[in-house]
Amino acid sequence: KQIERAGVQSLYAESGNQGPLMLFAVHSDVVPPGDVCDWTSLPFQPEIRHGLLFGRGAADMKGPLSCAVVAAEKFVQEHPDMPMRIGFIVAGDEEPANNHGTTDVLQWLHSQGKKVDYCVVTEPTSAERFGDTIKVGRRGSINGHLTIHGLQGHAAYPQHAVNPVHRSLWVLHTLAERNWDEGDAHFPPAGFQITNVSAGTGANNVIPGRFNVSFNIRHGPSLTVEKVESLVKDAMGMAGLSYELAAKSDAIPFLTEEGPFTELCSKAIEEVSGLRPDPATGGGTSDARFIAPHCPHLVEFGLVGKTSHQVDEHVAVTEMEQLSEVYGRMLRKLAGYVEGQ
């Protein structure tokens, strides 16, 4: 089923006619290559050199997409009476994060009465070595924008102005250094990062009247937008600052609890790579955040992502072969688990 909304094309495919739905979630779009002159080979003409596949999307995530397709096709051929269905979401706009693609397909699945029981998102989760990390959750993301008000004036006469930059720097430092939450066994403490600042008219002799500050907080389940707003309000109030604040959540944190699905996925990885993967929740957001509310059993696993989004993005061909084998073993182990229920 091809799904197109707001100019974004995505695809849903499914095989099988019985049992729970096991979903591979992938995306076919990639980030821009940058200056192609910086590449050793053309970014959109894949090339294998010294056992490495070069090209934009090799790691993130056209490479893993192909690995999952090969694994699923082989499994379906070998198990024509498989006890489950295998589905694919191929999203068309994961990288721009325009909230189309995966969300559009999920809406269509809901309209068809289809429930996702298990999901593997093929993000490049391996950190240093293939198989060293499996994502069992993701942190949430809260974005905020502060406008701090002062009084514009002449730089030579600061007594007649109020510089909002000077008055708020120590407050911003306090916000950056404070403990927003304590973290827990699965999530590290929340981190506050100032992402954009702007002030002034462009003239060197004018004290700005406003100071604009954008920030981002990556967090676990215990932190909410309301708590962030309250803590910022307290800090601004202590400094006597006039301000406006807008904050919103762009991603809700989620966690797949340890159980049969996470264990069989980890076992498949260990059998192929020789490494017991670390169950992690760090890093940025992914489309898993859209799927998690609809699927109780979700993990993310893929290739080493060190060169994702970089010039000369590449992956080892042998690791692509290993990844396809891992996905195949996940399917076989899940089929065995389903049959035993």
N, C-alpha and C positions, 0 to 999 in steps of 0.2 A: 504494500500500500504506500503510494507516494503522497506525502502531505506537504502542502505549501501554504504558508501564511506569512504575510508581511514581506513577501519576496524571498523567504527562506524555504528552501527545499530540504525535506528530511524523508527518511524511508523507514518503514516498519516491515519486517519479514518474519514469518513464523513457519515452523515445520512441526508436524505431529498433530494428533487429534485426541489425546487423552492425558490426564494427569496434570500435575502442577506446571506452572510456566517458569522456565529458567531463562533469564534475559541477559544477553550481552549488550552493554551500553557503550557505544563508540561515537566518535564524531569524525566527519570527513573533511571539515574545514581546517585550515592552517593559518598561522600568523604570516604577515608579509615577510618576504625574504630580506628586506633591506636592500642595500646596494649590491646588485648581482656581481659587480666587479670584485667584491670582496670574497666571493665564493671561489673555491678551487675548481668546481664544476657547476654547471647550471643547476639551480635549486629545484627546478621542476622537470628535470631529466635525470631520473635516478641512475646512479652509477656505483658499481661495486669496485672498490680498490682495497687491496691488502686485507680481504675478508670483512670489510666494512661497507655497509650500504649508506651512501650519501644522498641527501635530498631533503627538502622541506617536508616535514611530516613523518620522517623515518621513525622517530621516537614518539612523536605527539601529533596525531596518532594513527596515521595511515599504515604504519608498520604493524602495530598491534591489531588494527582492524583486519588486515589480511590474515594474521595469525589465527584470530578467532574464527574467521570464515572457513579457513582450511580445517581447523579442528572440528567445527560443527558439521561441515560437509562429510568429513570422514566418519564421524560418530553416527550420523544419520544413515549413511550407507551401510555401516556395520551393524546397526541396531534398527532395522525397519519397524520393529514392534516396540520401540522404546516407550518406557512408562511415563514419559513426561513430554512436554512441548518445549521447543527451543525457539526463542525469539531474538530479534536484533532490532535495536534502535540505532539508526545511523543519523545522527543529528547534523544539521548544516550550519550551526552558528554558535558552537561552544566557546570559541576563542573571543568573539566580541562581547559575549555575555549579554546579549540582547533579550534573553529569556524566551527566545523562540527555539525551534529545534526540539530538544528533549521535552520541554513542557507541552509543546503542541502535540507530539506523539502520545504523551501520557494522557492528555485530554481525549484524544481519539480512542485510546485503549479503554478509558473509563466509559466512553459513550458506547463502546461495543461490549461492555460488561466483562472485560478481561482484567484479571487480577494478577499482579506480578508476585510470585512466591519467592524466587531467588534471583539474585542479580550479581553479575561481575562487570564492573566498570573497568575498561582496559587502559586506564591512565598509566603513564610511565612511573610507577611507584618505586621501583628499585633504586636505591640511593647510590651505593658504591659498587656493589656487585649484584649481578642478576640473581634474584631470589632472596635478597636480604631483608625486604620490607613488604608487608601487605597492609593496606589501609583498611581499618575496620571502622573508621569514623572520620569526621572532619570537624574542625573548629568552625564556629560561627563568625560572621563578619558584620561589624557595625560601623557605618560611616557617619561622621558628624561634620557640621560646618558652623563655625563661630564667627559672628561679626561683632567685634569689640569697638565700642564707640568712644571717641575722645573729642577734642575740639581743635579743628584745623587752625593753624596760625603760621606766623613768620618764624623761620628757624633762628633768626637773630633775637627774637623776643619770646623765649619759651615760657616766660611768666604769664603770657597772655594766651597760652594754648595748653591743651592736655594731650600728650603724646600717648596714644593707646598701645603702641608697641612697647615703650618703656615700662608702662604700668602693668602690662600683662605678661612680660617675659618670665618673671619668677613664678607666676601662676601656671603658665604652660609647662615650665620645668617641673613643678610639683605634680601636675597631671601625668607627665611622662614617667615620673619616678614612682608614683604611688602603686600600691597593690590593688588592682581592680578586682581580682578574686584570687583565691589560694590555689586554684587548680585542683586536680584529684588524681586518682590512680590512672586515669585514661587521658586526661587533658592537662597540658602545662598551664601555669598561671597566664592570665590574659596579658596581652601586650598592647600598649598605646603607642602609636606612631603618628607624628605630624607629617602630613603628606603634601600639603600646599599652603603657601602663605603669600599674601599680597597686601601692600599698603602704599600710600603716597600718590601724588599726581604726576610723577615723572620729573618734577622740578626739584633741584637740590636745596632750594631755600624755603621749602614748605613742609611744615610738620603735618603729618597725615591726620585726618579726622576719623578714619576707620582703619581697622586692622582685621583682615579676613584670614581665618585659619581653618583648614580642613584637616581632619584626623581620621584614622582607622584603628579599630580595636579588633584583634582576633581573640576569640574567647571560647570557653566551655559552656556547659549548660546553666551554670549558676548566675551568669551575668545577662542582664536584659537591657533593652533600650531605656526603659524607665529608670533603672538603677544608674545608668550612665548619665542620664539627664539630671538626676538628683545630685550625683557627685560633682558634676560640672557646675551646677547651680550653687552648691555649697562653696566651691573654690572661688567662683566669681564673686559671690556675696562677701566672702572674707576680705577680698581685695577691693570691695566697693566699686566694682566695674559695671558699667552699663553695657549690656550685650544682648544679642539674639542668638538662639541655638536651634538648629534643626538636625535631628538625628534619626536614622532609620536602620533597620536590619536588612542586609542584603543576602544573608545566608544564616539559616538556623543550624546550630550544631547538632550532630547526630552520632550515634554509636550503635554498632551491631554487637550485641552481647555474645560472649564466647559460648559456642554450642556446636552441634554436629556439623553445620555448614561451614563455619569458620575453621573447624578442625580438618574437615576433608579438603578444603582449599589449601590450608597450610601444609597438609601432608602431601598433596600433589606437587606443591612447589619444592618441598624438601626432597622428594623422591627424584626429581629431575635435576635440581641445582645443587643438592648436597647441603643446602643451608636451611636451617629452621628460620622462617621469616619472622621479623619483629613486627608485632601488631601495633601499628602506629596511627596517630590522628593528626599529625602535624602537617605543615605545608599550606598551600593555598586552597581555595575552594575548587570544586569541580561540579559537573552535572549530577554527581551522586546526591547532592543536596536536594535536587528536585525529585529524585526517585525514592530516597529513604522514607519519606512519609507514607509512601504507598507500598513499600516492600520491607518486611521484617528481617530479611536475611540478605545483606548486601556487603560486598567487599570490593576493593579496588586492587588490581594487580596488573603490572605490565613490565616493560623493559626498563633499563637504566635511563633515567631522564636527564643526565648531566648536560647534554647538548641541545635539549629542547629549546626552541626559539632562537638558537644561536646561528651564526654563520657556519656553514659546513656541518649542519646537523647530521648525525650519523648514528648507526647502531651496528653491532656485530651480527653478521649473518647467522652464525652459530647460535646466538642468543634468540634470534627470531625463531629458529627451529625448535629451540628449547621451550620458548613461550607457547608455540602451537601445541607442543607435547603436554605442557602443563594444563592448558585449557582442555585438551582432550581427556586428561586424567581427571580433571574436575568434573567433567560431564559423566564419565564412567562411574566415578565414586558417588556422585549425586544420584545417578540412576539406580545404583545398588542400594543406596539409602532409601530412596522412594519405594523401591520394590519390597524392602523389608518392613515398611510401615504397615 
